């Protein structure tokens, strides 16, 4: 088991509202600043009663910065209920790997929401969720649509209320990498507050707040119906968009009831194939033509 992280005094607190669930976070001032960057739009109203409490522990550089650096510093978190303080989960680790995220505490919220790794955008009542393997072009396609007047609901996850089938905005930073990063570094990213990380596949990743890159969907809105678009890369020369795309991986496993009855009846699942590199603008043309948005 990893060693306990040094107990740096926790002198800060944040209240975050994730899809109607309020979480109290106790952390260091450094982590509080980073929480504002990562979850700023999800700050709860002062005095909102929390349902859960999360306590973050790491070294002097902070829990979140240690995660971004992917270092081997000992880290830990405690997830408890509020107001009673009953312990739900406690983890000690060095690398993130398969450790479930405490923010949002999705494992504790599994009866309330279902999630899919996806980039989600909306315009004029049309809500699209682009899902697929890592590095398939979801973010770069989303940025292309963002520049055309679409509003971003999430660059990471499609979050769906299991009771209603409505999608909820999840406004965490957008991760820009590869060719897209090279094109944006001296342009729209210049001068913005950023965080940096590194991916062994795509290299440097720059994180920027999505509202600084374009329009975003307010976190309090409920979106629907949702149209699912699988995105994949292929050596094909030209992008194509066809019906009957594959279904996404949904967490928790079995939480698929929202896929029937709440999604758009027509064109609910589609497949967008992009070339091995690039193709985002042509892909955006196909998306706008196909969905009429």
C-alpha positions as CSV (number, residue, x, y, z in Angstrom):
1,X,0.0,0.0,0.0
2,X,1.4,3.5,-0.8
3,X,2.7,5.5,2.1
4,X,0.5,8.2,3.7
5,X,1.0,11.6,2.1
6,X,2.5,14.3,4.3
7,X,-0.3,16.1,6.2
8,X,0.0,19.6,4.9
9,X,-2.5,21.8,6.9
10,X,-5.8,22.2,5.1
11,X,-6.8,25.8,5.3
12,X,-9.4,26.1,2.6
13,X,-12.8,24.8,1.6
14,X,-14.9,24.8,-1.5
15,X,-18.6,24.0,-2.0
16,X,-19.2,22.4,-5.5
17,X,-22.6,21.5,-7.0
18,X,-22.4,18.6,-9.4
19,X,-25.8,18.1,-11.1
20,X,-27.7,19.1,-8.0
21,X,-25.5,17.2,-5.6
22,X,-23.5,19.5,-3.3
23,X,-20.0,18.4,-2.2
24,X,-17.9,20.1,0.5
25,X,-14.2,19.9,-0.3
26,X,-11.5,20.4,2.4
27,X,-8.1,21.1,1.0
28,X,-5.0,23.3,0.9
29,X,-5.2,26.9,-0.5
30,X,-3.2,25.7,-3.5
31,X,-5.8,23.0,-4.2
32,X,-8.6,25.5,-3.7
33,X,-7.1,27.7,-6.4
34,X,-6.9,24.7,-8.7
35,X,-10.5,23.6,-7.9
36,X,-11.6,27.1,-9.0
37,X,-9.9,26.5,-12.3
38,X,-11.2,22.9,-12.8
39,X,-14.7,23.4,-11.5
40,X,-15.4,27.1,-11.4
41,X,-18.9,27.0,-13.0
42,X,-19.8,24.2,-10.5
43,X,-19.3,26.4,-7.4
44,X,-22.4,26.0,-5.2
45,X,-24.2,28.9,-3.5
46,X,-22.8,29.8,-0.1
47,X,-24.7,27.9,2.6
48,X,-26.0,25.2,0.3
49,X,-26.3,22.0,2.4
50,X,-23.7,19.4,1.2
51,X,-24.5,15.7,0.7
52,X,-20.9,14.6,0.7
53,X,-17.5,15.7,2.0
54,X,-14.2,15.1,0.3
55,X,-10.9,15.7,2.0
56,X,-7.8,15.9,-0.2
57,X,-4.2,15.2,1.0
58,X,-0.9,15.4,-0.9
59,X,2.5,17.0,-0.6
60,X,3.3,20.7,-0.6
61,X,2.5,21.1,-4.3
62,X,-1.1,20.0,-3.9
63,X,-3.3,17.0,-4.8
64,X,-4.4,18.3,-8.2
65,X,-1.0,19.5,-9.3
66,X,0.5,16.1,-8.4
67,X,-2.1,14.4,-10.6
68,X,-1.3,16.7,-13.5
69,X,2.4,16.1,-13.1
70,X,1.8,12.3,-12.9
71,X,4.4,12.1,-10.3
72,X,4.8,9.4,-7.7
73,X,4.0,11.6,-4.7
74,X,1.7,9.9,-2.1
75,X,-1.8,11.2,-2.3
76,X,-5.1,10.3,-0.5
77,X,-8.7,11.3,-0.3
78,X,-11.6,10.6,2.1
79,X,-15.2,10.6,0.9
80,X,-17.8,10.9,3.7
81,X,-21.5,11.6,3.9
82,X,-22.8,14.9,5.2
83,X,-23.9,15.8,7.8
84,X,-23.2,12.6,9.7
85,X,-19.6,12.1,8.5
86,X,-20.0,8.4,7.7
87,X,-17.0,7.2,5.8
88,X,-17.9,6.0,2.2
89,X,-14.5,5.5,0.7
90,X,-10.8,6.2,1.5
91,X,-7.9,5.8,-0.9
92,X,-4.2,6.1,-0.8
93,X,-2.2,6.0,-4.0
94,X,0.6,7.5,-6.0
95,X,-0.4,7.1,-9.7
96,X,-4.0,7.8,-10.7
97,X,-4.5,4.8,-12.9
98,X,-7.8,3.1,-12.0
99,X,-8.5,5.0,-8.8
100,X,-12.1,6.4,-9.1
101,X,-12.2,10.2,-9.0
102,X,-13.5,11.8,-5.8
103,X,-14.6,14.9,-7.7
104,X,-17.3,14.4,-8.8
105,X,-17.9,11.4,-6.5
106,X,-19.5,9.4,-9.3
107,X,-19.3,6.1,-7.5
108,X,-21.5,7.6,-4.7
109,X,-23.8,9.1,-7.3
110,X,-24.3,5.9,-9.5
111,X,-28.0,5.7,-8.7
112,X,-28.5,9.3,-9.9
113,X,-26.4,9.6,-13.1
114,X,-25.0,7.6,-16.0
115,X,-21.9,8.8,-17.8
116,X,-20.2,8.3,-21.2
117,X,-16.8,9.6,-22.2
118,X,-17.8,12.2,-24.8
119,X,-17.6,15.7,-26.1
120,X,-21.1,17.3,-25.9
121,X,-22.3,20.4,-27.7
122,X,-25.7,22.1,-28.2
123,X,-27.2,24.6,-30.6
124,X,-30.8,25.6,-31.1
125,X,-32.1,22.6,-29.2
126,X,-29.9,20.1,-31.0
127,X,-27.6,18.3,-28.5
128,X,-24.8,16.1,-29.9
129,X,-22.6,13.7,-27.9
130,X,-19.4,12.6,-29.7
131,X,-18.0,9.4,-28.2
132,X,-15.2,7.2,-29.2
133,X,-11.7,6.0,-28.3
134,X,-9.1,8.3,-26.9
135,X,-7.4,10.5,-29.6
136,X,-10.2,9.8,-32.1
137,X,-10.8,13.5,-32.7
138,X,-13.7,14.3,-30.3
139,X,-12.1,17.5,-28.8
140,X,-10.8,18.9,-32.1
141,X,-14.2,18.3,-33.7
142,X,-15.8,20.0,-30.8
143,X,-13.5,23.0,-31.1
144,X,-14.3,23.2,-34.8
145,X,-18.1,23.3,-34.0
146,X,-17.5,25.7,-31.1
147,X,-16.0,28.2,-33.6
148,X,-19.2,27.9,-35.7
149,X,-21.5,29.0,-32.9
150,X,-22.2,25.8,-31.0
151,X,-22.1,25.8,-27.2
152,X,-20.0,23.4,-25.3
153,X,-21.7,21.3,-22.6
154,X,-18.7,19.1,-21.8
155,X,-15.3,18.1,-23.3
156,X,-15.1,15.0,-21.1
157,X,-18.3,13.4,-20.2
158,X,-21.9,13.0,-21.3
159,X,-23.7,13.1,-17.9
160,X,-27.3,11.9,-18.0
161,X,-29.9,12.0,-15.2
162,X,-31.0,8.4,-14.9
163,X,-34.5,9.4,-13.7
164,X,-35.2,11.8,-16.5
165,X,-32.8,11.1,-19.4
166,X,-31.8,14.7,-19.5
167,X,-28.1,15.6,-20.1
168,X,-26.4,17.9,-17.7
169,X,-23.5,20.2,-18.5
170,X,-20.1,19.3,-17.0
171,X,-17.8,22.3,-17.6
172,X,-14.3,21.1,-16.8
173,X,-11.2,22.4,-18.7
174,X,-10.8,21.5,-22.4
175,X,-7.6,19.5,-23.1
176,X,-5.8,20.7,-26.3
177,X,-3.1,18.5,-27.8
178,X,-1.2,17.5,-30.9
179,X,-1.9,19.4,-34.2
180,X,-4.8,21.4,-32.6
181,X,-2.5,22.6,-29.8
182,X,0.2,23.7,-32.4
183,X,-2.4,25.6,-34.3
184,X,-3.9,27.3,-31.2
185,X,-0.9,28.0,-29.1
186,X,-0.1,31.4,-30.4
187,X,-3.7,32.3,-31.2
188,X,-6.8,31.6,-29.0
189,X,-4.8,30.0,-26.2
190,X,-2.4,32.9,-25.8
191,X,-2.8,34.8,-22.5
192,X,-5.4,32.4,-21.1
193,X,-5.1,30.8,-17.7
194,X,-3.8,27.3,-18.3
195,X,-2.6,24.1,-16.7
196,X,-0.3,21.6,-18.4
197,X,0.0,17.8,-18.3
198,X,1.6,15.2,-20.5
199,X,0.3,12.2,-22.3
200,X,2.5,9.3,-23.4
201,X,0.6,9.0,-26.7
202,X,0.0,12.6,-27.8
203,X,2.6,14.5,-25.8
204,X,1.9,17.9,-24.1
205,X,-1.6,18.6,-23.1
206,X,-2.7,22.2,-22.4
207,X,-5.9,22.7,-20.3
208,X,-7.9,25.8,-20.7
209,X,-11.3,26.9,-19.4
210,X,-13.9,26.3,-22.1
211,X,-15.8,29.6,-21.6
212,X,-12.6,31.3,-22.7
213,X,-12.6,29.4,-26.0
214,X,-16.3,29.9,-26.9
215,X,-19.9,29.7,-25.8
216,X,-20.8,27.2,-23.1
217,X,-24.1,25.8,-21.8
218,X,-25.0,27.0,-18.3
219,X,-24.5,24.3,-15.7
220,X,-28.1,24.5,-14.5
221,X,-29.7,23.6,-17.8
222,X,-31.1,20.2,-18.7
223,X,-30.5,19.1,-22.3
224,X,-32.3,16.7,-24.6
225,X,-33.0,14.8,-26.6
226,X,-29.4,13.6,-27.0
227,X,-28.1,12.4,-30.4
228,X,-25.1,10.1,-30.1
229,X,-22.3,10.2,-32.7
230,X,-19.5,7.7,-32.5
231,X,-16.2,9.1,-33.8
232,X,-13.4,7.0,-35.2
233,X,-10.2,7.4,-37.2
234,X,-9.6,5.6,-40.5
235,X,-7.1,5.7,-43.4
236,X,-10.0,6.7,-45.6
237,X,-9.3,9.9,-47.5
238,X,-12.6,11.7,-46.8
239,X,-14.8,12.0,-43.7
240,X,-18.1,10.2,-43.8
241,X,-21.2,10.3,-41.6
242,X,-23.6,7.4,-41.6
243,X,-26.5,6.1,-39.5
244,X,-26.6,3.2,-37.1
245,X,-23.4,3.9,-35.3
246,X,-22.2,1.7,-32.4
247,X,-23.6,2.3,-28.9
248,X,-21.3,3.9,-26.4
249,X,-19.8,2.4,-23.2
250,X,-22.0,3.5,-20.4
251,X,-21.1,3.7,-16.7
252,X,-22.3,2.2,-14.5
253,X,-22.6,-1.0,-16.5
254,X,-26.3,-1.7,-17.1
255,X,-27.4,2.0,-16.8
256,X,-28.7,2.0,-20.4
257,X,-32.4,2.7,-19.8
258,X,-31.9,6.3,-20.9
259,X,-30.8,5.1,-24.4
260,X,-34.5,4.2,-25.2
261,X,-37.3,6.7,-25.1
262,X,-35.3,9.7,-24.1
263,X,-33.0,10.0,-27.1
264,X,-34.0,11.4,-30.4
265,X,-36.0,8.7,-32.3
266,X,-34.3,9.4,-35.6
267,X,-30.5,9.6,-36.1
268,X,-30.0,8.8,-32.4
269,X,-26.9,6.9,-33.1
270,X,-24.6,7.8,-35.9
271,X,-21.0,7.1,-37.0
272,X,-18.5,9.8,-38.1
273,X,-15.3,8.5,-39.7
274,X,-12.4,10.9,-39.9
275,X,-9.1,10.4,-41.7
276,X,-6.1,9.3,-39.8
277,X,-5.1,13.0,-39.3
278,X,-7.1,16.1,-39.5
279,X,-10.5,16.3,-41.2
280,X,-12.2,18.2,-38.4
281,X,-13.6,21.0,-40.5
282,X,-14.9,18.6,-43.1
283,X,-16.4,16.5,-40.3
284,X,-18.1,19.6,-38.9
285,X,-19.6,20.3,-42.3
286,X,-21.1,16.8,-42.4
287,X,-22.4,17.1,-38.8
288,X,-24.1,20.4,-39.5
289,X,-25.6,19.2,-42.8
290,X,-26.7,15.9,-41.4
291,X,-28.4,17.2,-38.2
292,X,-29.6,20.5,-39.8
293,X,-28.3,22.6,-37.0
